[in-house]
Amino acid sequence: MKSILFALGLWAGVLLGAEGKVIKVLPHFVDFQGRHTLSPSLYERDAYQELLRNHPEKRAGLQFEVLWKVSSRVSGPLRLKMELRGGDSGSLETMEMDVKRGFFGRRWSRMVLDPKQFARVRTVTAWKATLLQGEEIVAESNSFLW
């Protein structure tokens, strides 16, 4: 029974044309040493992010870690695009980078806001992550306020 459900799930993905997905987007503040955590512990990362959230003077930047995947039908170069809306000024900032398919089409990619962009945005109120193949959208995800 489980194998039948698994096969139906695979066919549903094929029939619906699921080409890719942005699975997770993790925004993190970065300190002046370029760190978003002080140790590999998830608890420590969350505690350090809370410290940086409460003390804006200790923030030097912002990074986004994006987990995405694509199906084997997607071939060719891929590009990851992040669009950010700033809370203080309402400005819109865009970052793009070329990415390569990972093992089984899945991969984490890190995008770092450069200091000039961070100075303009300061506080991100909304974001949108888009995975592109040429000009075609393969997958996208956005925050609630986008």
N, C-alpha and C positions, 0 to 999 in steps of 0.2 A: 504494500500500500504506500509506504514512504517513497519507494522508487517511482511510482506512478505520479505522485504529487510533485516530486523533484523534476521529473521529465516535463510535466505540465507547466511548471514554473519556468523552466528553460525556454519552452516554446512560447510562453506568454511574452517573455523578454524579446524574443526574435520577432514575433508578430507585432508587438507594439513599437518596435524600432528603437529600443533602448540602446543608444549609442554611447552614452557616458553619463556620469553623475559627479557632482561636487558633493562629497559625503560630509565633510566637516570643515569648518573655518574657525580657527582659534586666534583671536587677536590678543597680543601681549605687549605691554609696555616694556621698554628697554632702558636700562640705566646708562650712565656715562661710560661704563666699561663695555657696553654692548651685551650685557647679560639680561635675560628675562627670568632667570632663577639663580639661586646660589648653589644648588645641588641637583642631582638627577631625580630627586623625590618629587612626586606630584603634589604632596602636601606642602613641601617647601616652595614649590613653584607658585601654588595658590596663595600661600602666605606672603611671598615676596610681591606678587601682583597686587595684593591688597595694600601692602605698604606703598607701592608706587602709585596706586590709585588715590590714596589718602595724602600723598606728598608730591604734588606736581613738580616741585622744584628738583626732585630727584630723577625725573623722567628726561631722557635724552632722545627718545624716539619710540617708534611703534613698529611691530612686525606682525605679519599674518602667516600662520602655518595652515596650509590648505591640503586636505586629503581629497584626492580625486581619482576616478578610474574611467577607463574607456574600454569598449568592446574590441575584439580582435578585428572587427570590420573597419575600424577607424585606422587609416594608415597615413603616413606623411607627418610633417612637422606640426606640433601643437604649440599653442600660446595660451598662457594664463593671464587674465586681465582682472585687476581689482579696481573698483571704483569706490571712492569714499566721500561721504558728506561730513563736513565739519560742523560741530555744534556752535562754536564761538562766532565764526565768520560766515557760516553757511556755504563755504567754498566747496567745490567739487574737485577732487584730486584723482588722478588715474595712474596706475602702475601696470606695466606689462613685462612679461618675461617669457622666453622660449622654454618649454619643458619637454622632457623625454618620458616616454612610457616606462613604467616600472614593471616589476615582476607581476605577471597576470594582469597587466594593464593598470595597476594601482600604484600610487606614489604620493608621498608628502612633498610639497614644495613650500619654500619659505620666501616670503616677499617682505622686504624691509623698506619702510618709508624713509627717504633720504631726509637729512636735517632741514633742508629748506621747505620740503613738503610738510614735515611735521610741525614746523614753526607756523605755517599757514593754517593747518587743520587743528592742531592741539588736541581737541577732543572729537573723536569719531562718534557720530550719532547713528550712522547707517552705512552699510557696505553691501557691495554686490560682487560676487566672484563669477567669472565667465571663462569657460574653457573653449577655445576656438581652434578650428582647423581652417587655415586661410581666413576667410571672412565668415564662414559658416559656424554657427553656435552649436557646439557638441553637448555642452552641459552648462547649467548655471544655478546659482543659489544666492539668496540675498537675506539680509537681516530683516527682522519684523518691521522696522520703520522705513525700509526702502520704499 
